[in-house]
Amino acid sequence: MEFIQNNWVELLLALITLGSSWTALTATKKDDEILDIIKRVFNAIVFGSSTCDKDKCKKQ
């Protein structure tokens, strides 16, 4: 449990990398949208704010 607490950011980045690889191999856009949401949540947690304004993402 201590390992997870000490390395949660690296573990989460590894999962996002795995998800990025998975979405690159699939042809659907739905999984790309889901991964984009996960990345935004991660950025909000790590950086403390949304990067939507900087990325000029569309409101859906």
Backbone hydrogen bonds in HBPLUS format (Angstrom, degrees):
<---DONOR---> <-ACCEPTOR-->    atom                        ^
c    i                          cat <-CA-CA->   ^        H-A-AA   ^      H-
h    n   atom  resd res      DA  || num        DHA   H-A  angle D-A-AA Bond
n    s   type  num  typ     dist DA aas  dist angle  dist       angle   num
A0005-GLN N   A0001-MET O   3.07 MM   4  6.37 160.4  2.11 149.7 155.1     1
A0006-ASN N   A0002-GLU O   2.92 MM   4  6.10 151.6  2.01 147.3 154.8     2
A0007-ASN N   A0003-PHE O   2.99 MM   4  6.03 138.0  2.17 143.6 154.2     3
A0011-LEU N   A0007-ASN O   3.03 MM   4  6.24 160.7  2.07 155.6 161.6     4
A0012-LEU N   A0008-TRP O   2.93 MM   4  6.03 155.9  1.99 143.6 150.0     5
A0013-LEU N   A0009-VAL O   2.91 MM   4  6.16 156.0  1.97 148.7 155.5     6
A0014-ALA N   A0010-GLU O   2.94 MM   4  6.17 148.7  2.04 142.6 151.1     7
A0015-LEU N   A0011-LEU O   3.04 MM   4  6.35 151.0  2.13 144.0 151.4     8
A0016-ILE N   A0012-LEU O   2.93 MM   4  6.23 153.3  2.01 147.7 155.2     9
A0017-THR N   A0013-LEU O   2.89 MM   4  6.09 153.8  1.95 145.5 152.7    10
A0018-LEU N   A0014-ALA O   2.94 MM   4  6.18 154.7  2.01 144.2 151.1    11
A0019-GLY N   A0015-LEU O   2.86 MM   4  6.11 156.1  1.92 144.9 151.8    12
A0020-SER N   A0016-ILE O   2.81 MM   4  6.05 151.2  1.89 146.2 154.3    13
A0021-SER N   A0017-THR O   2.97 MM   4  6.22 155.4  2.04 147.0 153.2    14
A0022-TRP N   A0018-LEU O   2.94 MM   4  6.19 155.7  2.00 146.9 154.0    15
A0023-THR N   A0019-GLY O   2.90 MM   4  6.14 164.7  1.92 152.8 156.0    16
A0024-ALA N   A0020-SER O   3.00 MM   4  6.12 143.4  2.14 140.1 149.9    17
A0025-LEU N   A0021-SER O   3.24 MM   4  6.47 135.3  2.45 139.1 149.4    18
A0025-LEU N   A0022-TRP O   3.11 MM   3  5.30 134.5  2.33  99.8 111.9    19
A0033-GLU N   A0029-LYS O   3.06 MM   4  6.39 151.0  2.15 150.2 157.4    20
A0034-ILE N   A0030-LYS O   3.07 MM   4  6.40 154.7  2.14 148.2 155.1    21
A0035-LEU N   A0031-ASP O   3.02 MM   4  6.16 162.3  2.05 144.4 148.9    22
A0036-ASP N   A0032-ASP O   2.97 MM   4  6.14 149.0  2.07 141.7 150.5    23
A0037-ILE N   A0033-GLU O   3.09 MM   4  6.37 151.8  2.17 145.4 151.7    24
A0038-ILE N   A0034-ILE O   3.07 MM   4  6.39 158.3  2.12 148.6 154.5    25
A0039-LYS N   A0035-LEU O   2.90 MM   4  6.15 155.7  1.96 149.2 155.7    26
A0040-ARG N   A0036-ASP O   3.00 MM   4  6.23 152.8  2.07 144.5 151.7    27
A0041-VAL N   A0037-ILE O   3.00 MM   4  6.28 158.6  2.04 152.0 157.2    28
A0042-PHE N   A0038-ILE O   2.98 MM   4  6.20 162.9  2.01 149.1 154.0    29
A0043-ASN N   A0039-LYS O   2.90 MM   4  6.11 161.5  1.93 149.5 154.4    30
A0044-ALA N   A0040-ARG O   2.92 MM   4  6.11 152.4  2.00 145.3 153.0    31
A0045-ILE N   A0041-VAL O   2.98 MM   4  6.26 150.0  2.07 148.5 156.5    32
A0046-VAL N   A0042-PHE O   2.92 MM   4  6.13 171.1  1.92 158.7 160.8    33
A0047-PHE N   A0043-ASN O   2.80 MM   4  5.55 158.4  1.85 143.9 150.9    34
A0048-GLY N   A0044-ALA O   2.92 MM   4  4.91 126.1  2.21 115.4 126.5    35
A0055-ASP N   A0051-THR O   2.91 MM   4  6.09 152.7  1.99 153.3 161.8    36
A0056-LYS N   A0052-CYS O   2.97 MM   4  5.89 116.5  2.39 138.0 151.7    37
A0057-CYS N   A0052-CYS O   3.28 MM   5  5.45 160.6  2.32 145.4 150.3    38
